[in-house]
């Protein structure tokens, strides 16, 4: 098992990022959100630093993509 994390989605909206994370976690896919706090601290310049990144283990990319694509994320 490789521990490398891969960004599978980038969100500009904190709510959407949390919904996507919840969908994956509910289906047994471990994931993390990166830059989540920056969206609150620097809301006006936030998108210029890359948005909220949803990361999963590289071994879980295929199933995570399938789950998110099925739910139109």
C-alpha positions in Angstrom: 0.0 0.0 0.0 1.4 3.4 -1.0 0.8 6.3 1.4 0.9 9.0 -1.3 -2.0 11.4 -1.3 -3.5 12.5 -4.6 -5.8 15.5 -5.2 -8.9 14.4 -6.9 -11.1 17.5 -6.6 -10.6 21.2 -5.9 -13.4 23.2 -4.4 -14.0 27.0 -4.0 -16.9 26.3 -1.6 -16.3 24.9 1.9 -19.8 23.3 2.0 -19.3 21.4 -1.3 -15.9 20.2 -0.1 -17.4 18.8 3.1 -20.2 17.1 1.3 -17.8 15.4 -1.1 -15.6 14.3 1.8 -18.7 12.9 3.6 -19.7 10.9 0.5 -16.3 9.3 0.3 -16.1 8.6 4.1 -19.6 7.1 4.1 -18.4 4.7 1.4 -15.2 3.7 3.3 -12.8 5.9 1.4 -10.4 7.7 3.7 -9.7 11.3 2.6 -8.6 14.7 3.8 -9.3 18.3 2.9 -6.4 20.6 2.4 -6.5 24.5 2.6 -9.8 24.3 4.3 -9.0 26.8 7.0 -7.5 29.2 4.5 -10.9 29.7 3.0 -12.1 31.2 6.2 -8.9 33.3 7.0 -8.5 34.7 3.5 -11.9 34.5 1.7 -11.2 37.2 -0.9 -7.8 35.8 -2.1 -8.6 32.2 -1.4 -9.1 31.0 -5.0 -5.7 32.4 -6.0 -4.0 29.9 -3.6 -5.6 26.9 -5.1 -9.0 26.3 -3.4 -9.9 23.4 -1.0 -8.2 20.2 -2.2 -9.8 16.8 -1.6 -7.1 14.2 -1.3 -7.2 10.5 -1.2 -4.6 7.7 -1.0 -3.3 6.9 -4.5 -4.7 3.3 -4.0 -8.2 4.7 -3.6 -8.4 7.2 -6.5 -10.4 4.9 -8.8 -13.1 4.1 -6.3 -13.2 7.7 -5.1 -13.6 9.0 -8.6 -16.4 6.5 -9.3 -18.3 7.6 -6.1 -18.0 11.3 -6.9 -18.8 10.9 -10.6 -21.9 8.8 -9.7 -23.1 11.6 -7.4 -22.2 14.4 -9.9 -19.4 15.8 -7.9 
